[in-house]
Structure formats: C-alpha cells, structure tokens
C-alpha cells in the first residue's frame, strides 16, 4: 500500500526504516548499505524528506546523521500510517477475520515508537471476541523480531463496558496512556 502512496521506493524504504525505530540516527552510506540502494538515491530522498520537515540532520565529525523530526506536524499521522502498513499492525489488519470480531485495537505510543515501556505497562490492548491462539501467534512473531516480550491485554466488549462504567482502575490507567489506534475505536464501544 505504501508504494502506491509514495512515488519513490527509496523514500518508502527510508520511512519504514525510520518509523520502525524512530529514535535511531543514520548517515547516508549506512542507509545505502542497509536498504541496498544507490547512495545518490538515498541522499536525494533524505534531502527531500529534510526539506519537507520529516527528518532533521546533524553533523558529527565528518558525517551527517539524519533522524526523524518528532516535531514535524504530521509525525503522528505518518507513524500511524506506517504502523498500519507494516509489522504487527499490518498483520492484525490483514488477519482480522482469523482473529475474531475485533472492535478496538491500540498500541501504546511507547510500543509504537519501539521505546522501552515500564514493566507493568500494556503495549497492546484488544477489545472484541478474540481467537487468542491466533493473536498470540502474531504477537510471538513480533516478539522474535523485537527481541523482547510484548505485554498485551484482551477483553470482550461486555467486560470492557462493565469495567469502564465501574471506573475500573486498571482500565482507567490504561486509557490514560498515549496510544495509537490500529483498528476500530472506543467511541463505538461507549455508545
């Protein structure tokens, strides 16, 4: 899908690389090797992304490093686009019929940005009639890629509504965490 929205395949590869690890810095030749693309194409696309404000650069020694500009006005929208189009987000969307009747799926912002979360924090929250073995298999795959355990919680719709109406502390705390919705939304659950 991303290749249909963005004209340049190099730009798509660059954005996928940056949004999979938003805090990482890369220099041009490093990206050229990582993406297996020509250095001139990588440099051109980095300059285009810098001019648009998506990335910023800083000089360190004799290298210019590029990183995502988290102050970019459309940063969160692009992050969400890439979350839904790659990795676990894409897998959940593609396999939603095999996963059951999903009403709402969100990732914590820390998880979405591949940042460490507190030990007790929930990375992924799912509401609906979920086929747990299918969801667990997708999450296990992502755990292998990220080389870390993913904390997730699943509730059916009735439990969610009951706990929400009772101002359950677990749910209240969970809903206060910055999050990015992958599928559905809470508005439908609360009406």
GIZI-V710361 format. One record per residue. PHI is phi in whole degrees, 0 to 359 (none if undefined). PSI is psi in radians with two decimals (* if undefined). Layout:
# GIZI-V710361
PHI_PSI, PHI_PSI
This chain:
# GIZI-V710361
none_-0.74, 299_-0.61, 292_-0.36, 280_-0.50, 275_-0.65, 252_2.29, 293_-0.70, 266_2.18, 292_-0.52, 293_-0.71, 297_-0.72, 298_-0.80, 298_-0.72, 297_-0.84, 295_-0.71, 300_-0.74, 297_-0.84, 292_-0.74, 284_-0.30, 283_-0.38, 213_1.34, 299_-0.32, 267_-0.08, 278_2.50, 255_2.47, 225_2.64, 253_2.85, 308_-0.93, 295_-0.63, 300_-0.78, 293_-0.67, 301_-0.78, 291_-0.78, 299_-0.71, 268_-0.14, 57_0.85, 233_2.77, 297_2.44, 300_-0.68, 295_-0.68, 294_-0.72, 296_-0.81, 299_-0.76, 299_-0.80, 290_-0.60, 297_-0.73, 294_-0.70, 299_-0.78, 292_-0.62, 292_-0.76, 298_-0.61, 283_-0.28, 94_0.06, 288_-0.69, 240_2.82, 231_2.84, 233_2.74, 211_2.48, 268_2.29, 226_1.93, 64_-2.23, 259_0.27, 242_2.62, 252_2.08, 261_2.50, 242_2.48, 217_2.84, 295_2.49, 265_1.75, 288_-0.14, 269_-0.06, 301_2.31, 302_-0.52, 254_0.31, 305_-0.92, 295_-0.65, 295_-0.73, 293_-0.71, 302_-0.81, 296_-0.72, 301_-0.80, 288_-0.58, 298_-0.71, 281_-0.28, 252_-0.09, 219_2.86, 57_-2.49, 296_-0.66, 301_-0.81, 297_-0.74, 297_-0.72, 295_-0.78, 295_-0.79, 294_-0.59, 255_0.31, 300_-0.56, 291_-0.58, 284_-0.38, 274_-0.19, 115_-2.65, 254_1.57, 278_2.27, 261_-0.64, 203_2.29, 227_2.21, 225_2.68, 252_2.46, 295_2.67, 296_-0.64, 301_-0.81, 297_-0.76, 300_-0.59, 264_0.19, 58_0.65, 256_2.69, 296_2.55, 246_2.68, 304_2.64, 306_-0.67, 271_-0.05, 288_2.58, 265_2.18, 277_-0.67, 227_2.35, 234_2.31, 231_2.29, 242_2.31, 146_-3.04, 273_1.72, 255_2.39, 272_1.69, 303_-0.74, 300_-0.64, 293_-0.81, 296_-0.76, 300_-0.65, 295_-0.76, 295_-0.73, 292_-0.68, 299_-0.67, 299_-0.79, 293_-0.63, 299_-0.70, 296_-0.71, 293_-0.76, 276_-0.22, 57_0.74, 200_2.76, 285_2.48, 250_2.15, 272_2.18, 223_2.73, 226_2.47, 233_2.35, 224_2.55, 279_2.94, 299_-0.73, 297_-0.77, 297_-0.74, 301_-0.85, 296_-0.73, 297_-0.85, 291_-0.60, 292_-0.79, 293_-0.50, 272_0.11, 52_0.83, 304_2.22, 301_-0.71, 301_-0.88, 293_-0.71, 301_-0.82, 296_-0.72, 298_-0.72, 284_-0.18, 273_-0.26, 286_2.38, 303_2.35, 216_2.84, 231_2.13, 280_2.21, 268_-0.64, 210_2.41, 67_-2.84, 194_2.88, 284_-0.37, 301_-0.76, 296_-0.52, 283_-0.45, 264_0.00, 257_*
